[in-house]
Amino acid sequence: MPAASSLETRIRARLSDLDAHDLLRTMRPPGGVDLSSNDYLGLSTHPRIVAAFRAGIDAEGCGSTGSRLLRGDRVAFGDVERRFAAFKGADRALLFSSGYLANIAAVTTLTEPGDVVFSDALNHASLIDAIRLSRAERVIVPHNDAAALEQAIARTPCSGHRFIAVESLFSMDGDEAPLDRYAAIAERWNALLIVDEAHAVGVYGAHGTGRLEAAGLAHDRLVSINTGGKALGVAGAFVAGPGWAIEYLAQRARPFVFSTAMPPAMAHALQASLDVVRDEPERRAALRDRAVRLRRALRDAGIDVAESASHIVPVHVGPNDAAVAIAAALQAEGFDVRAIRPPTVPEGTARLRVSVNAGVDVATLDRFARLLPVALKEAGVCSAASS
Ligand SMILES: Cc1ncc(COP(=O)(O)O)c(C=O)c1O
């Protein structure tokens, strides 16, 4: 058996390797103008939501003290799940402690051996891990390519059920999946569509419920994953879908059954967050305006920010060290932007992921748009091209 010290040697070598490839991360609390968080609507500090969180703690204490199927359940959880299901236009919703766990739960619980999951090449790590943990076969399909998806389905034998797993708005590329085409393919092949709305819920659609609403797609043949810690400003994630699917998750999903329920106050805060999404549509409008403004300014400066109009603006750099240097230069100017490197994105595609939020003032955003091309140039990246 190898000695403990040899394990230490191995791990230290791994860490040195990360360092040598400019892949060592540092934890750095927020500082400067927020252009990197997922707090797209500014709800994490919204007074109504903060007050609801406090009132929830006063009423229910801190911890839930158990799993939902044991003593950890609370009326507030069921209430917010029913509210979220109605908001999303789904039969039912179930609350998980995080989006990561919600994806693990949905994919590992609904699939069985013999099933095939067709997964977009740029899916988030939580979907990738979920499929790996499942006992279904995984087929990776080219990013956002509906024709390639259908070809892959046609040529892949499947003795069980087919699943199609995508993000509705891709987290690191800021581009939108062709959901209507995927829904039609799912219908033709009797597949279940699993749509991760992590970066779209709260933001897209007339009521802010996500891209499924904007695409006019109902939850009868699909399941959606909706995080509470991004635009909704709190934490956790709802899986929404047909009653039979959600009931089965409540019965069998291991991240639900074998984990302490989140603090009940979070359910109170999420209720308030849904109130704010309903009552303050101007936040969505402000976000859209700022996203379009930044994208236009960067395009005018010769930076390729890809086709989308979304609030996630990828600025492709390439080498890891250059992405880190550019982020540092912008941080020194007071902007909190972060370099995104592998394995979060594919090798050789390090980038800045600039995420706009409704609260950033336009003069500041314009200053950022002027400084970014300078920082790219100084790092020897003249015109960033998207992959
Ligand atoms: C597309 C996507 N799905 C799921 C998650 C995980 O959500 P959470 O942060 O709530 O665990 C993320 C988080 O970044 C994400 O980007």
The ligand as an SDF file (V2000), in Angstrom:
LIG
                    3D

 16 16  0  0  0  0  0  0  0  0999 V2000
  -25.7210   25.7520  -16.3040 C   0  0  0  0  0  0  0  0  0  0  0  0
  -25.5570   25.5320  -14.8420 C   0  0  0  0  0  0  0  0  0  0  0  0
  -26.2230   24.5310  -14.2470 N   0  0  0  0  0  0  0  0  0  0  0  0
  -26.1090   24.2970  -12.9420 C   0  0  0  0  0  0  0  0  0  0  0  0
  -25.2910   25.0510  -12.1480 C   0  0  0  0  0  0  0  0  0  0  0  0
  -25.1580   24.7270  -10.7010 C   0  0  0  0  0  0  0  0  0  0  0  0
  -25.9830   25.5470   -9.9480 O   0  0  0  0  0  0  0  0  0  0  0  0
  -25.5990   25.8500   -8.4200 P   0  0  0  0  0  0  0  0  0  0  0  0
  -24.5450   26.8990   -8.4740 O   0  0  0  0  0  0  0  0  0  0  0  0
  -26.8770   26.2970   -7.8150 O   0  0  0  0  0  0  0  0  0  0  0  0
  -25.0940   24.5750   -7.8380 O   0  0  0  0  0  0  0  0  0  0  0  0
  -24.5750   26.0980  -12.7080 C   0  0  0  0  0  0  0  0  0  0  0  0
  -23.6860   26.9220  -11.8520 C   0  0  0  0  0  0  0  0  0  0  0  0
  -22.8580   27.6380  -12.2550 O   0  0  0  0  0  0  0  0  0  0  0  0
  -24.7050   26.3490  -14.0890 C   0  0  0  0  0  0  0  0  0  0  0  0
  -24.0280   27.3200  -14.6680 O   0  0  0  0  0  0  0  0  0  0  0  0
  1  2  1  0
  2  3  1  0
  2 15  2  0
  3  4  2  0
  4  5  1  0
  5  6  1  0
  5 12  2  0
  6  7  1  0
  7  8  1  0
  8  9  2  0
  8 10  1  0
  8 11  1  0
 12 13  1  0
 12 15  1  0
 13 14  2  0
 15 16  1  0
M  END
$$$$
